[in-house]
Amino acid sequence: MTAGATGPEQGGDPQRDPREPDPVVRDRRRVDPETGGLREQPAGPGEDAAAGEQGASAAADPDASASDLTAEDVLADAAGGEDLRAAQALADQRLEDLQRLQAEYVNYRKRVDRDRDVSATAARSSVFEALLPVLDDVVLARTHGGLAEGPAASIADKLEGTLERLGLERYGEAGEAFDPAVHEALMHGHAEGIEVTTVTQVLQPGYRAGGRVLRAARVAVADPQ
């Protein structure tokens, strides 16, 4: 027997071909038997390929990859979901606040417009009421022929036309039915040929503006006999 050969008496394998290389034994124990601590396990030649195949299979099978998630991954996903829900709740709240502010602004605009119209109507009514005595004099002068022609007649026509354009309306005619809401009866009598109480004479015309009676027409009325 030659030197270096391993015989049965030396602990070798009698059936092993001596031309084959000696087997390589890797110690994959995680605990170092000498120090008792954990040690890093080096990757074997085929372990990188196996890891790549495992990643490919995890991508192809989401359920399988999900089973490999760690507790930290699950907690991170849960935290991200909570942040998304919190952001959505905040966006909904801001949208609700904006809609409420818009509704309040619309109501404010409506109230301002209404108050402005009321104020404008009240201002015009106060001017009209102050000019009623002047208009009464114009009517009397025209009735008695004092405003047939001349500068005074032109001024009176312009005044009445301007007030009419601003919303002042004169009313009250003989022959119309008496309405206590818009007429004030100063004289009362009876007449034939009528079926309801009727205005027989307008003593002083009435005026109204914007549907509001500024002064009731002062009239003489007659009841049916």
Secondary structure, 3 states (H helix, E strand, C coil): CCCCCCCHHHCCCCCCCCCCCCCCCCCCCCECCCCCCECCCCCCCCHHHHHHHHHHHHHHCHHHHHHCCCHHHHHHHHHHHHHHHHHHHHHHHHHHHHHHHHHHHHHHHHHHHHHHHHHHHHHHHHHHHHHHHHHHHHHHHHHCCCCCCCHHHHHHHHHHHHHHHCCEEEECCCCCECCCCCEEEEEEEEECCCCCCEEEEEEECEEEECCEEEECEEEEEEEEC
